[in-house]
Amino acid sequence: MSDSYAFSDLVDFDIIKGLLDQFHELTGMPPSITDVDGNLLLTVGFKTICKDYHRVHPDTLKRCVESDVLLSRAMNARSGYACYECLNGLVDLAIPIVIDEIHMATLFIGQFFMDAPPPRERFVKQAEEFGFDMDGYMDALDEIPLFSRKEVELAAKFLSKLAQLIGEMGLSHKRLASFNRTLEQTVRERTDQLREESELRQRALAEIETIFNTASVAIVLVKGDRLIYKVNREFERLSGYTREEAVGRSSRRAFASEEAFETFAASVYPRLANGENVEMEHQFLCRDGKALWVSMHGKSLNPPDIEDGVIWFITDITERKELERLKEDVERITRHDLKVPLNGIIGMCQSLLIDSGLTPEQREDIKLIEEAGFRMNDQIVQSLELYKIEAGTYEFTPVPVDLGHGVRKVIRDLSHRAAMKVVQFNILINGVLDDMVDPFMAGADPMLLHTLLSNLISNAVDAAPMHTPITINMESRGDMVLVSIHNQGAVPWEIREAFFDKYVTHGKTGGTGLGTYTAKLMADAQNGRITMETDDSTGTTVTVWLPAAESI
């Protein structure tokens, strides 16, 4: 909406006319107000010579308007007032009315003569020129008052103050009108917005209700003292309870015992109160007493006020759990069955080596077979340990292990791959190059430590650009030791956030995405930790922290 206003929109003409009436009564001076285009808006004591003659005849009216407009436009709104003689021979005093720095109207005192009587000959000629009634026109001329300059100046000062007050009145009205317009527009817009929001909300609620009842996972909303507030159709199917049987009842019935019910609350509800998304696997008791394995995802609607509601998404994973258990059984059996013939192969190699009649070439081949058997046995044992770590049943029994010896052994195993890329290894202790003659001890599981270092150094060789060094630095930090492995390649953006996740790999032919995942599991299992920093300009550093040998 436009913010332009007419002068008549911004002032109270009744109040102004009352003031001008009193001014005219006290001074005899006839005031009037015109707009900037010369249109007469208000007049008090308007004289006959103007009213019945000058503003009636088209030619003299033209002179009146032209006089007012010329003066109004030429006048600086900040300069006060101006006194002039109009084109019809009468004296007027003009005072600008300014509203918000805009000249919007002019306050006049007129018509009068100042200091000297009028030249009658001029007005006789005007009467003859425009065909005015001579006697009536001259009588009207005699009505025009004569004021001294001092009287006019005093009146001008007073009316200047009045014009200023009118301007301030207009500005207040303008601001109020503008505020009202803005308020009306805001109310209209807000009303339309609320209407649209209400319609959208209704549609969204309808859509949510449809999704809620057709979802392929069970959904339950629990409020207050863990009472069931709302369930969907899938929950009815999964649990065996109808909506009427479930709503308003305690969720206790989904637990095998009161102890299980309370233990669940103690472990889960503090996390929900902190605003966490809770994910867990849980045994769910159905109406018929059957226990199902379910995956539960929970979120508080208004943490920390749990009583306002917690929504749970429940998926039946009983079949998956059965398959996992079967897979674990098969893997354990397979590992056990692999070790029996493998031990036989190793034992046969050792028996053959006792035979002194073997040629050097035959003895070397048998040793290679024996070594391969030992490595394969280590890998089977390792996979068993990794399974225990993932299952949470691994028990860490640390022993002093020479970290430097482990690093050198891995580097020897990778020497061929490193040579193909012309990669050089720099080994440091506390940032200083060292020949690693003295042991550098950590408290670790020797087999897990070897696998961990092998995975990380192998990854560094694969990621390092041609003809660049790989720096391995070992340091002591209180009751911990660390080994950092740096290469000048950067981890791709696509996998930086998931660098240690399972099956994450990028651009590596034959890569399984298990190297860093396994390394992290093994570091965690040995009461350590692992971090990665990467940058496109400086490369990548993977750092492993392990307990110092002295701390075990």
VENWORA-V300533 format. One record per residue. N is the residue number from 1. RES is the residue in three letters. PSI is psi in whole degrees, -180 to 180 (* if undefined). BURIAL is b if it has 24 or more other C-alpha atoms within 12 Angstrom, else e. Layout:
n:N res:RES psi:PSI burial:BURIAL
n:N res:RES psi:PSI burial:BURIAL
This chain:
n:1 res:MET psi:143 burial:e
n:2 res:SER psi:149 burial:e
n:3 res:ASP psi:12 burial:e
n:4 res:SER psi:139 burial:e
n:5 res:TYR psi:147 burial:e
n:6 res:ALA psi:157 burial:e
n:7 res:PHE psi:-39 burial:b
n:8 res:SER psi:-20 burial:b
n:9 res:ASP psi:-17 burial:e
n:10 res:LEU psi:-8 burial:b
n:11 res:VAL psi:157 burial:b
n:12 res:ASP psi:103 burial:e
n:13 res:PHE psi:-30 burial:e
n:14 res:ASP psi:-43 burial:e
n:15 res:ILE psi:-45 burial:e
n:16 res:ILE psi:-42 burial:b
n:17 res:LYS psi:-38 burial:b
n:18 res:GLY psi:-41 burial:e
n:19 res:LEU psi:-41 burial:b
n:20 res:LEU psi:-33 burial:b
n:21 res:ASP psi:-45 burial:b
n:22 res:GLN psi:-38 burial:e
n:23 res:PHE psi:-44 burial:b
n:24 res:HIS psi:-39 burial:b
n:25 res:GLU psi:-36 burial:e
n:26 res:LEU psi:-36 burial:e
n:27 res:THR psi:-21 burial:b
n:28 res:GLY psi:-1 burial:b
n:29 res:MET psi:130 burial:b
n:30 res:PRO psi:110 burial:b
n:31 res:PRO psi:159 burial:b
n:32 res:SER psi:164 burial:b
n:33 res:ILE psi:132 burial:b
n:34 res:THR psi:159 burial:b
n:35 res:ASP psi:179 burial:b
n:36 res:VAL psi:-12 burial:b
n:37 res:ASP psi:6 burial:b
n:38 res:GLY psi:5 burial:b
n:39 res:ASN psi:131 burial:b
n:40 res:LEU psi:120 burial:b
n:41 res:LEU psi:-33 burial:b
n:42 res:LEU psi:138 burial:b
n:43 res:THR psi:146 burial:b
n:44 res:VAL psi:128 burial:b
n:45 res:GLY psi:31 burial:b
n:46 res:PHE psi:132 burial:b
n:47 res:LYS psi:150 burial:b
n:48 res:THR psi:-39 burial:b
n:49 res:ILE psi:-31 burial:b
n:50 res:CYS psi:-45 burial:b
n:51 res:LYS psi:-44 burial:e
n:52 res:ASP psi:-11 burial:e
n:53 res:TYR psi:-69 burial:b
n:54 res:HIS psi:-36 burial:b
n:55 res:ARG psi:12 burial:b
n:56 res:VAL psi:-48 burial:e
n:57 res:HIS psi:133 burial:e
n:58 res:PRO psi:-35 burial:e
n:59 res:ASP psi:-44 burial:e
n:60 res:THR psi:-32 burial:b
n:61 res:LEU psi:-40 burial:b
n:62 res:LYS psi:-40 burial:e
n:63 res:ARG psi:-41 burial:b
n:64 res:CYS psi:-51 burial:b
n:65 res:VAL psi:-43 burial:b
n:66 res:GLU psi:-40 burial:b
n:67 res:SER psi:-47 burial:b
n:68 res:ASP psi:-43 burial:b
n:69 res:VAL psi:-44 burial:b
n:70 res:LEU psi:-46 burial:b
n:71 res:LEU psi:-42 burial:b
n:72 res:SER psi:-40 burial:b
n:73 res:ARG psi:-32 burial:b
n:74 res:ALA psi:-19 burial:e
n:75 res:MET psi:133 burial:b
n:76 res:ASN psi:123 burial:e
n:77 res:ALA psi:-20 burial:b
n:78 res:ARG psi:-3 burial:e
n:79 res:SER psi:-2 burial:e
n:80 res:GLY psi:-123 burial:b
n:81 res:TYR psi:169 burial:b
n:82 res:ALA psi:139 burial:b
n:83 res:CYS psi:135 burial:b
n:84 res:TYR psi:167 burial:b
n:85 res:GLU psi:124 burial:b
n:86 res:CYS psi:170 burial:b
n:87 res:LEU psi:-13 burial:b
n:88 res:ASN psi:6 burial:b
n:89 res:GLY psi:4 burial:b
n:90 res:LEU psi:155 burial:b
n:91 res:VAL psi:136 burial:b
n:92 res:ASP psi:152 burial:b
n:93 res:LEU psi:127 burial:b
n:94 res:ALA psi:134 burial:b
n:95 res:ILE psi:123 burial:b
n:96 res:PRO psi:142 burial:b
n:97 res:ILE psi:114 burial:b
n:98 res:VAL psi:128 burial:b
n:99 res:ILE psi:118 burial:b
n:100 res:ASP psi:45 burial:e
n:101 res:GLU psi:19 burial:e
n:102 res:ILE psi:127 burial:b
n:103 res:HIS psi:107 burial:b
n:104 res:MET psi:-18 burial:b
n:105 res:ALA psi:169 burial:b
n:106 res:THR psi:132 burial:b
n:107 res:LEU psi:122 burial:b
n:108 res:PHE psi:149 burial:b
n:109 res:ILE psi:120 burial:b
n:110 res:GLY psi:151 burial:b
n:111 res:GLN psi:149 burial:b
n:112 res:PHE psi:174 burial:b
n:113 res:PHE psi:152 burial:b
n:114 res:MET psi:125 burial:b
n:115 res:ASP psi:-31 burial:e
n:116 res:ALA psi:146 burial:e
n:117 res:PRO psi:163 burial:e
n:118 res:PRO psi:151 burial:b
n:119 res:PRO psi:104 burial:e
n:120 res:ARG psi:-31 burial:e
n:121 res:GLU psi:-40 burial:e
n:122 res:ARG psi:-42 burial:e
n:123 res:PHE psi:-29 burial:b
n:124 res:VAL psi:-43 burial:b
n:125 res:LYS psi:-38 burial:e
n:126 res:GLN psi:-38 burial:b
n:127 res:ALA psi:-43 burial:b
n:128 res:GLU psi:-41 burial:e
n:129 res:GLU psi:-41 burial:e
n:130 res:PHE psi:5 burial:e
n:131 res:GLY psi:30 burial:e
n:132 res:PHE psi:153 burial:b
n:133 res:ASP psi:118 burial:e
n:134 res:MET psi:-47 burial:e
n:135 res:ASP psi:-46 burial:e
n:136 res:GLY psi:-40 burial:e
n:137 res:TYR psi:-41 burial:b
n:138 res:MET psi:-35 burial:b
n:139 res:ASP psi:-41 burial:e
n:140 res:ALA psi:-36 burial:b
n:141 res:LEU psi:-37 burial:b
n:142 res:ASP psi:-18 burial:e
n:143 res:GLU psi:-18 burial:b
n:144 res:ILE psi:125 burial:b
n:145 res:PRO psi:160 burial:b
n:146 res:LEU psi:124 burial:b
n:147 res:PHE psi:154 burial:b
n:148 res:SER psi:162 burial:e
n:149 res:ARG psi:-37 burial:e
n:150 res:LYS psi:-41 burial:e
n:151 res:GLU psi:-42 burial:e
n:152 res:VAL psi:-41 burial:b
n:153 res:GLU psi:-40 burial:e
n:154 res:LEU psi:-44 burial:e
n:155 res:ALA psi:-39 burial:b
n:156 res:ALA psi:-41 burial:b
n:157 res:LYS psi:-42 burial:e
n:158 res:PHE psi:-48 burial:e
n:159 res:LEU psi:-27 burial:b
n:160 res:SER psi:-43 burial:b
n:161 res:LYS psi:-40 burial:e
n:162 res:LEU psi:-42 burial:b
n:163 res:ALA psi:-37 burial:b
n:164 res:GLN psi:-42 burial:b
n:165 res:LEU psi:-40 burial:e
n:166 res:ILE psi:-41 burial:b
n:167 res:GLY psi:-42 burial:b
n:168 res:GLU psi:-38 burial:e
n:169 res:MET psi:-46 burial:b
n:170 res:GLY psi:-40 burial:b
n:171 res:LEU psi:-42 burial:b
n:172 res:SER psi:-44 burial:e
n:173 res:HIS psi:-37 burial:b
n:174 res:LYS psi:-46 burial:b
n:175 res:ARG psi:-40 burial:e
n:176 res:LEU psi:-44 burial:e
n:177 res:ALA psi:-42 burial:e
n:178 res:SER psi:-41 burial:e
n:179 res:PHE psi:-43 burial:e
n:180 res:ASN psi:-42 burial:e
n:181 res:ARG psi:-47 burial:e
n:182 res:THR psi:-42 burial:e
n:183 res:LEU psi:-45 burial:e
n:184 res:GLU psi:-44 burial:e
n:185 res:GLN psi:-42 burial:e
n:186 res:THR psi:-43 burial:e
n:187 res:VAL psi:-43 burial:e
n:188 res:ARG psi:-48 burial:e
n:189 res:GLU psi:-43 burial:e
n:190 res:ARG psi:-38 burial:e
n:191 res:THR psi:-46 burial:e
n:192 res:ASP psi:-41 burial:e
n:193 res:GLN psi:-45 burial:e
n:194 res:LEU psi:-37 burial:e
n:195 res:ARG psi:-46 burial:e
n:196 res:GLU psi:-43 burial:e
n:197 res:GLU psi:-39 burial:e
n:198 res:SER psi:-43 burial:e
n:199 res:GLU psi:-44 burial:e
n:200 res:LEU psi:-39 burial:e
n:201 res:ARG psi:-42 burial:e
n:202 res:GLN psi:-43 burial:e
n:203 res:ARG psi:-42 burial:e
n:204 res:ALA psi:-41 burial:e
n:205 res:LEU psi:-40 burial:e
n:206 res:ALA psi:-41 burial:e
n:207 res:GLU psi:-44 burial:e
n:208 res:ILE psi:-41 burial:e
n:209 res:GLU psi:-39 burial:e
n:210 res:THR psi:-48 burial:e
n:211 res:ILE psi:-42 burial:e
n:212 res:PHE psi:-45 burial:b
n:213 res:ASN psi:-16 burial:e
n:214 res:THR psi:2 burial:e
n:215 res:ALA psi:147 burial:e
n:216 res:SER psi:-2 burial:e
n:217 res:VAL psi:152 burial:b
n:218 res:ALA psi:136 burial:b
n:219 res:ILE psi:133 burial:b
n:220 res:VAL psi:135 burial:b
n:221 res:LEU psi:122 burial:b
n:222 res:VAL psi:130 burial:b
n:223 res:LYS psi:171 burial:b
n:224 res:GLY psi:-132 burial:e
n:225 res:ASP psi:57 burial:e
n:226 res:ARG psi:41 burial:b
n:227 res:LEU psi:143 burial:b
n:228 res:ILE psi:123 burial:b
n:229 res:TYR psi:-35 burial:b
n:230 res:LYS psi:141 burial:b
n:231 res:VAL psi:159 burial:b
n:232 res:ASN psi:180 burial:b
n:233 res:ARG psi:-36 burial:b
n:234 res:GLU psi:-34 burial:b
n:235 res:PHE psi:-41 burial:b
n:236 res:GLU psi:-44 burial:b
n:237 res:ARG psi:-44 burial:b
n:238 res:LEU psi:-47 burial:b
n:239 res:SER psi:-26 burial:b
n:240 res:GLY psi:-7 burial:b
n:241 res:TYR psi:139 burial:b
n:242 res:THR psi:165 burial:e
n:243 res:ARG psi:-41 burial:b
n:244 res:GLU psi:-34 burial:e
n:245 res:GLU psi:-25 burial:e
n:246 res:ALA psi:-47 burial:b
n:247 res:VAL psi:133 burial:e
n:248 res:GLY psi:-7 burial:e
n:249 res:ARG psi:162 burial:b
n:250 res:SER psi:148 burial:e
n:251 res:SER psi:1 burial:b
n:252 res:ARG psi:-33 burial:b
n:253 res:ARG psi:-17 burial:b
n:254 res:ALA psi:0 burial:b
n:255 res:PHE psi:149 burial:b
n:256 res:ALA psi:-28 burial:e
n:257 res:SER psi:167 burial:e
n:258 res:GLU psi:-37 burial:e
n:259 res:GLU psi:-43 burial:e
n:260 res:ALA psi:-38 burial:e
n:261 res:PHE psi:-46 burial:b
n:262 res:GLU psi:-38 burial:e
n:263 res:THR psi:-41 burial:e
n:264 res:PHE psi:-47 burial:b
n:265 res:ALA psi:-43 burial:e
n:266 res:ALA psi:-34 burial:e
n:267 res:SER psi:-26 burial:e
n:268 res:VAL psi:-43 burial:b
n:269 res:TYR psi:-33 burial:b
n:270 res:PRO psi:-37 burial:e
n:271 res:ARG psi:-40 burial:e
n:272 res:LEU psi:-39 burial:b
n:273 res:ALA psi:-27 burial:b
n:274 res:ASN psi:2 burial:e
n:275 res:GLY psi:10 burial:e
n:276 res:GLU psi:151 burial:e
n:277 res:ASN psi:119 burial:e
n:278 res:VAL psi:127 burial:b
n:279 res:GLU psi:132 burial:e
n:280 res:MET psi:162 burial:e
n:281 res:GLU psi:142 burial:e
n:282 res:HIS psi:151 burial:b
n:283 res:GLN psi:125 burial:b
n:284 res:PHE psi:127 burial:b
n:285 res:LEU psi:121 burial:b
n:286 res:CYS psi:174 burial:b
n:287 res:ARG psi:-36 burial:b
n:288 res:ASP psi:5 burial:e
n:289 res:GLY psi:-4 burial:e
n:290 res:LYS psi:136 burial:e
n:291 res:ALA psi:126 burial:e
n:292 res:LEU psi:144 burial:b
n:293 res:TRP psi:127 burial:b
n:294 res:VAL psi:152 burial:b
n:295 res:SER psi:127 burial:b
n:296 res:MET psi:132 burial:b
n:297 res:HIS psi:118 burial:b
n:298 res:GLY psi:151 burial:b
n:299 res:LYS psi:131 burial:b
n:300 res:SER psi:137 burial:b
n:301 res:LEU psi:-28 burial:e
n:302 res:ASN psi:70 burial:e
n:303 res:PRO psi:146 burial:e
n:304 res:PRO psi:8 burial:e
n:305 res:ASP psi:84 burial:e
n:306 res:ILE psi:-33 burial:b
n:307 res:GLU psi:-18 burial:e
n:308 res:ASP psi:-18 burial:e
n:309 res:GLY psi:140 burial:b
n:310 res:VAL psi:128 burial:b
n:311 res:ILE psi:133 burial:b
n:312 res:TRP psi:135 burial:b
n:313 res:PHE psi:124 burial:b
n:314 res:ILE psi:127 burial:b
n:315 res:THR psi:133 burial:b
n:316 res:ASP psi:118 burial:b
n:317 res:ILE psi:23 burial:e
n:318 res:THR psi:-45 burial:e
n:319 res:GLU psi:-41 burial:e
n:320 res:ARG psi:-40 burial:e
n:321 res:LYS psi:-40 burial:e
n:322 res:GLU psi:-41 burial:e
n:323 res:LEU psi:-39 burial:e
n:324 res:GLU psi:-42 burial:e
n:325 res:ARG psi:-39 burial:e
n:326 res:LEU psi:-42 burial:e
n:327 res:LYS psi:-42 burial:e
n:328 res:GLU psi:-41 burial:e
n:329 res:ASP psi:-44 burial:e
n:330 res:VAL psi:-43 burial:e
n:331 res:GLU psi:-40 burial:e
n:332 res:ARG psi:-43 burial:e
n:333 res:ILE psi:-43 burial:e
n:334 res:THR psi:-45 burial:e
n:335 res:ARG psi:-43 burial:b
n:336 res:HIS psi:-44 burial:e
n:337 res:ASP psi:-27 burial:e
n:338 res:LEU psi:-36 burial:e
n:339 res:LYS psi:-33 burial:b
n:340 res:VAL psi:-56 burial:e
n:341 res:PRO psi:-29 burial:e
n:342 res:LEU psi:-41 burial:b
n:343 res:ASN psi:-33 burial:b
n:344 res:GLY psi:-41 burial:e
n:345 res:ILE psi:-45 burial:b
n:346 res:ILE psi:-44 burial:b
n:347 res:GLY psi:-39 burial:e
n:348 res:MET psi:-41 burial:e
n:349 res:CYS psi:-42 burial:b
n:350 res:GLN psi:-36 burial:e
n:351 res:SER psi:-41 burial:e
n:352 res:LEU psi:-35 burial:e
n:353 res:LEU psi:-18 burial:b
n:354 res:ILE psi:-27 burial:e
n:355 res:ASP psi:119 burial:e
n:356 res:SER psi:-5 burial:e
n:357 res:GLY psi:5 burial:e
n:358 res:LEU psi:143 burial:e
n:359 res:THR psi:160 burial:e
n:360 res:PRO psi:-37 burial:e
n:361 res:GLU psi:-42 burial:e
n:362 res:GLN psi:-43 burial:e
n:363 res:ARG psi:-40 burial:e
n:364 res:GLU psi:-42 burial:e
n:365 res:ASP psi:-42 burial:e
n:366 res:ILE psi:-39 burial:b
n:367 res:LYS psi:-38 burial:b
n:368 res:LEU psi:-42 burial:e
n:369 res:ILE psi:-43 burial:e
n:370 res:GLU psi:-45 burial:b
n:371 res:GLU psi:-41 burial:e
n:372 res:ALA psi:-38 burial:e
n:373 res:GLY psi:-43 burial:b
n:374 res:PHE psi:-43 burial:b
n:375 res:ARG psi:-42 burial:e
n:376 res:MET psi:-39 burial:e
n:377 res:ASN psi:-43 burial:b
n:378 res:ASP psi:-40 burial:b
n:379 res:GLN psi:-39 burial:e
n:380 res:ILE psi:-46 burial:b
n:381 res:VAL psi:-41 burial:e
n:382 res:GLN psi:-43 burial:b
n:383 res:SER psi:-35 burial:b
n:384 res:LEU psi:-42 burial:b
n:385 res:GLU psi:-41 burial:b
n:386 res:LEU psi:-40 burial:b
n:387 res:TYR psi:-43 burial:b
n:388 res:LYS psi:-39 burial:e
n:389 res:ILE psi:-47 burial:b
n:390 res:GLU psi:-35 burial:e
n:391 res:ALA psi:-9 burial:e
n:392 res:GLY psi:20 burial:e
n:393 res:THR psi:2 burial:e
n:394 res:TYR psi:136 burial:e
n:395 res:GLU psi:119 burial:e
n:396 res:PHE psi:120 burial:b
n:397 res:THR psi:93 burial:e
n:398 res:PRO psi:151 burial:b
n:399 res:VAL psi:158 burial:b
n:400 res:PRO psi:128 burial:b
n:401 res:VAL psi:136 burial:b
n:402 res:ASP psi:104 burial:b
n:403 res:LEU psi:-39 burial:b
n:404 res:GLY psi:-42 burial:b
n:405 res:HIS psi:-41 burial:b
n:406 res:GLY psi:-41 burial:b
n:407 res:VAL psi:-44 burial:b
n:408 res:ARG psi:-38 burial:b
n:409 res:LYS psi:-44 burial:e
n:410 res:VAL psi:-41 burial:b
n:411 res:ILE psi:-39 burial:b
n:412 res:ARG psi:-43 burial:e
n:413 res:ASP psi:-30 burial:e
n:414 res:LEU psi:9 burial:b
n:415 res:SER psi:-39 burial:e
n:416 res:HIS psi:-46 burial:e
n:417 res:ARG psi:-40 burial:e
n:418 res:ALA psi:-38 burial:b
n:419 res:ALA psi:-36 burial:e
n:420 res:MET psi:-31 burial:e
n:421 res:LYS psi:4 burial:e
n:422 res:VAL psi:49 burial:e
n:423 res:VAL psi:133 burial:b
n:424 res:GLN psi:138 burial:b
n:425 res:PHE psi:133 burial:b
n:426 res:ASN psi:120 burial:b
n:427 res:ILE psi:127 burial:b
n:428 res:LEU psi:154 burial:b
n:429 res:ILE psi:122 burial:b
n:430 res:ASN psi:39 burial:e
n:431 res:GLY psi:3 burial:e
n:432 res:VAL psi:135 burial:e
n:433 res:LEU psi:138 burial:e
n:434 res:ASP psi:146 burial:e
n:435 res:ASP psi:0 burial:e
n:436 res:MET psi:35 burial:b
n:437 res:VAL psi:-45 burial:e
n:438 res:ASP psi:145 burial:e
n:439 res:PRO psi:152 burial:e
n:440 res:PHE psi:102 burial:b
n:441 res:MET psi:145 burial:b
n:442 res:ALA psi:157 burial:b
n:443 res:GLY psi:105 burial:b
n:444 res:ALA psi:175 burial:b
n:445 res:ASP psi:116 burial:b
n:446 res:PRO psi:-44 burial:b
n:447 res:MET psi:-44 burial:b
n:448 res:LEU psi:-40 burial:b
n:449 res:LEU psi:-43 burial:b
n:450 res:HIS psi:-44 burial:b
n:451 res:THR psi:-43 burial:b
n:452 res:LEU psi:-51 burial:b
n:453 res:LEU psi:-39 burial:b
n:454 res:SER psi:-44 burial:b
n:455 res:ASN psi:-46 burial:b
n:456 res:LEU psi:-43 burial:b
n:457 res:ILE psi:-36 burial:b
n:458 res:SER psi:-43 burial:b
n:459 res:ASN psi:-40 burial:b
n:460 res:ALA psi:-40 burial:b
n:461 res:VAL psi:-44 burial:b
n:462 res:ASP psi:-37 burial:b
n:463 res:ALA psi:-19 burial:b
n:464 res:ALA psi:136 burial:b
n:465 res:PRO psi:158 burial:e
n:466 res:MET psi:144 burial:e
n:467 res:HIS psi:33 burial:e
n:468 res:THR psi:154 burial:b
n:469 res:PRO psi:158 burial:b
n:470 res:ILE psi:124 burial:b
n:471 res:THR psi:127 burial:b
n:472 res:ILE psi:116 burial:b
n:473 res:ASN psi:131 burial:b
n:474 res:MET psi:137 burial:b
n:475 res:GLU psi:155 burial:b
n:476 res:SER psi:133 burial:b
n:477 res:ARG psi:87 burial:e
n:478 res:GLY psi:-123 burial:e
n:479 res:ASP psi:15 burial:e
n:480 res:MET psi:155 burial:b
n:481 res:VAL psi:154 burial:b
n:482 res:LEU psi:151 burial:b
n:483 res:VAL psi:122 burial:b
n:484 res:SER psi:136 burial:b
n:485 res:ILE psi:116 burial:b
n:486 res:HIS psi:134 burial:b
n:487 res:ASN psi:163 burial:b
n:488 res:GLN psi:5 burial:b
n:489 res:GLY psi:151 burial:b
n:490 res:ALA psi:143 burial:b
n:491 res:VAL psi:132 burial:b
n:492 res:PRO psi:145 burial:e
n:493 res:TRP psi:-36 burial:e
n:494 res:GLU psi:-24 burial:e
n:495 res:ILE psi:8 burial:e
n:496 res:ARG psi:-44 burial:e
n:497 res:GLU psi:-25 burial:e
n:498 res:ALA psi:29 burial:e
n:499 res:PHE psi:-38 burial:b
n:500 res:PHE psi:9 burial:b
n:501 res:ASP psi:159 burial:e
n:502 res:LYS psi:137 burial:e
n:503 res:TYR psi:17 burial:e
n:504 res:VAL psi:120 burial:b
n:505 res:THR psi:163 burial:b
n:506 res:HIS psi:120 burial:e
n:507 res:GLY psi:23 burial:e
n:508 res:LYS psi:108 burial:e
n:509 res:THR psi:125 burial:e
n:510 res:GLY psi:3 burial:e
n:511 res:GLY psi:140 burial:e
n:512 res:THR psi:-18 burial:e
n:513 res:GLY psi:24 burial:b
n:514 res:LEU psi:-14 burial:b
n:515 res:GLY psi:-57 burial:b
n:516 res:THR psi:-34 burial:b
n:517 res:TYR psi:-48 burial:b
n:518 res:THR psi:-41 burial:b
n:519 res:ALA psi:-42 burial:b
n:520 res:LYS psi:-44 burial:b
n:521 res:LEU psi:-44 burial:b
n:522 res:MET psi:-35 burial:b
n:523 res:ALA psi:-46 burial:b
n:524 res:ASP psi:-41 burial:b
n:525 res:ALA psi:-24 burial:b
n:526 res:GLN psi:26 burial:b
n:527 res:ASN psi:32 burial:b
n:528 res:GLY psi:-163 burial:b
n:529 res:ARG psi:167 burial:b
n:530 res:ILE psi:140 burial:b
n:531 res:THR psi:162 burial:b
n:532 res:MET psi:134 burial:b
n:533 res:GLU psi:135 burial:b
n:534 res:THR psi:148 burial:b
n:535 res:ASP psi:142 burial:e
n:536 res:ASP psi:-27 burial:e
n:537 res:SER psi:-32 burial:e
n:538 res:THR psi:-12 burial:e
n:539 res:GLY psi:-157 burial:b
n:540 res:THR psi:137 burial:b
n:541 res:THR psi:123 burial:b
n:542 res:VAL psi:127 burial:b
n:543 res:THR psi:130 burial:b
n:544 res:VAL psi:130 burial:b
n:545 res:TRP psi:131 burial:b
n:546 res:LEU psi:157 burial:b
n:547 res:PRO psi:141 burial:b
n:548 res:ALA psi:152 burial:b
n:549 res:ALA psi:-34 burial:b
n:550 res:GLU psi:-19 burial:e
n:551 res:SER psi:-5 burial:e
n:552 res:ILE psi:* burial:e
